[in-house]
């Protein structure tokens, strides 16, 4: 069957990841268009990646009849409207994390895509990261007996884009940025059980001059199976990305560090081009990685999504996945504000953005 024709909305870091990743699965998909409102960004991005067409207005991209699937890498506050517009245009949608800002937006996105008969796919690359996939395969085979505790941590020096420091655009801080990964991972790894309760502690330790959001947090998720998920997040770790998991069962355990097993311990007095995401310098001791996008799972994710569009595979991660994460995000911020565990279902009305549940707790 023909390649899936993809359009990217956005032109920053995540858009680069998608463009590079699609090139790594050339039999399944091809990026043919990009849209970005910043002057010169779309054209420059298209030139760098060999993309045929660029637009400054995403509506123009949606009018391109060749585009079948769009990848949304725009700020969080724009996810819902772009998805709804794309559905009306008959385009399948891959939406980067988090799905959106509010639960009402999540429901509207799911409904719009359902009515239009298009796929809403939620981009959670941890479901495709090779080490994490192997850990889940072993767990599913019974290697650890009953798994009772899963931990996921992601820590780095802060978001790539300035807009994420602005809670009005992002909806929150490190938990919206990083915690959504850990929430999804624990839920997926344990077989997608119902979430029973959420407890979260959030604080702003370092970046109070840049954001109203939390830059450090720990979130504990209790599932109805009795298993526990622990998610640790920080924007306060210099030196590069730290992404790791720990899995504990009654008969065994496993640990995985996404990048360090694929890194070269390196010392350089003069530095060099690139080591790993978020590393501010390459002088001294660094740990440059190879096949970075593959380690993250981005090419495997985009290959899967392209095959979903062609009907070859059923979605592993869809709009409903994003909605589960969104409700847990709500509960996490509310828990941090109230200082206690929050039980699910948790669907408060009139929430402008999740962080408001922390800053202005509701009894």
Buried (B, 14 or more C-beta within 10 A) or exposed (E): EEBBBBBBBBBBEBBBBBBBBBBBBEEBBBBBBBBBBEEEBBBBBBEEBEBEBBBBEBEEBBEBEEBBBBBBBBBBBBBBBBBBBBBBBEBBBBBBBBBBBBBBBBBBBBBBBEEBEBBBBBBBBBBBBBBBBEBBEBBEEEBBEEBBBBBBBBBBBBBBBEBBBBBEBBBBBBBBBBBBBBBBBBBBBBEEBEBBBBBBBBEBEBBEEBBBBBBBBBBBBBBEBEBBBBBBBBBBBEBBBBBBBBBBBEEBEBEBBBBBEBBEEEEBEEEEEEBBBBBEEBEEEBBBBEEBBBBBBBBBBBBBBBBBBBEEEEBBBBBBBBBBBBBBBBBBBBBBBBEEBBEBEBEBEEBEBBBBBBBEBEE
